[in-house]
Amino acid sequence: MNDFERNKDQVQAGVQAGASLVGRIAVIITDAIGSIARELGDFVTEGIEMREAAALSRRAEKTETTDGRPIDVDDDDEDGEDGDLPG
């Protein structure tokens, strides 16, 4: 084997090792980006759920009297009954 072939083999092995390293690093970065996206999505979902719970709580507060009894929002009868049809 002459010097040229040894140098070619050495360069080839170095390029293969470098390419393999770049591939492993790309996999690590891809996994990290996926994990970050998943965590951010979970965070946004929790924020949406908290906002919806707060809105539901505000609506519940608006439909209660000061003594905690619910206000009948459907009470439009003249006889004072709670939305029952006459008869």
Wavefront OBJ file of the C-alpha trace (Angstrom):
o trace
v 0.000 0.000 0.000
v 1.535 3.287 -0.973
v 1.288 6.651 0.796
v -1.510 7.903 -1.455
v -3.784 4.954 -0.596
v -3.068 5.288 3.131
v -3.842 9.008 3.014
v -7.023 8.365 1.010
v -8.164 5.736 3.536
v -7.353 8.081 6.402
v -9.330 10.943 4.829
v -12.220 8.582 4.054
v -12.333 7.326 7.662
v -12.194 10.910 8.949
v -15.060 12.029 6.688
v -17.158 9.012 7.702
v -16.531 9.690 11.408
v -17.383 13.369 10.931
v -20.578 12.546 9.060
v -21.592 10.070 11.753
v -20.944 12.682 14.438
v -23.001 15.294 12.590
v -25.835 12.753 12.231
v -25.838 11.964 15.964
v -25.816 15.662 16.823
v -28.714 16.261 14.400
v -30.731 13.528 16.155
v -30.024 15.130 19.545
v -31.091 18.555 18.287
v -34.221 17.151 16.614
v -35.253 15.374 19.829
v -34.596 18.519 21.857
v -36.705 20.662 19.533
v -39.538 18.122 19.719
v -39.362 18.090 23.524
v -39.364 21.878 23.684
v -42.368 22.079 21.353
v -44.243 19.517 23.470
v -43.496 21.408 26.705
v -44.553 24.740 25.198
v -47.774 23.149 23.921
v -48.528 21.754 27.382
v -47.847 25.169 28.914
v -50.223 26.907 26.492
v -52.881 24.244 27.107
v -52.655 24.802 30.863
v -52.978 28.559 30.324
v -56.105 28.063 28.212
v -57.612 25.754 30.843
v -56.891 28.294 33.609
v -58.475 31.097 31.558
v -61.588 28.982 30.923
v -61.830 28.067 34.612
v -61.546 31.728 35.595
v -64.276 32.687 33.116
v -66.518 29.922 34.446
v -65.894 31.126 37.984
v -66.749 34.723 37.043
v -69.978 33.551 35.394
v -70.856 31.537 38.506
v -70.240 34.575 40.721
v -72.554 36.695 38.583
v -75.383 34.189 38.941
v -75.294 33.986 42.755
v -76.854 36.321 45.288
v -74.819 37.707 48.173
v -76.031 34.875 50.437
v -74.794 32.216 48.013
v -78.169 31.220 46.559
v -78.270 30.944 42.765
v -80.191 33.588 40.849
v -82.865 32.150 38.566
v -82.009 33.721 35.227
v -85.011 32.025 33.531
v -87.634 33.550 35.853
v -89.754 35.497 33.394
v -93.175 34.306 34.640
v -95.524 36.854 36.077
v -96.709 34.434 38.769
v -93.223 34.202 40.296
v -92.691 30.511 39.653
v -89.331 29.273 38.472
v -89.905 28.822 34.768
v -92.691 26.230 35.115
v -95.342 26.207 32.467
v -98.850 26.837 33.787
v -101.228 23.873 34.016
l 1 2 3 4 5 6 7 8 9 10 11 12 13 14 15 16 17 18 19 20 21 22 23 24 25 26 27 28 29 30 31 32 33 34 35 36 37 38 39 40 41 42 43 44 45 46 47 48 49 50 51 52 53 54 55 56 57 58 59 60 61 62 63 64 65 66 67 68 69 70 71 72 73 74 75 76 77 78 79 80 81 82 83 84 85 86 87
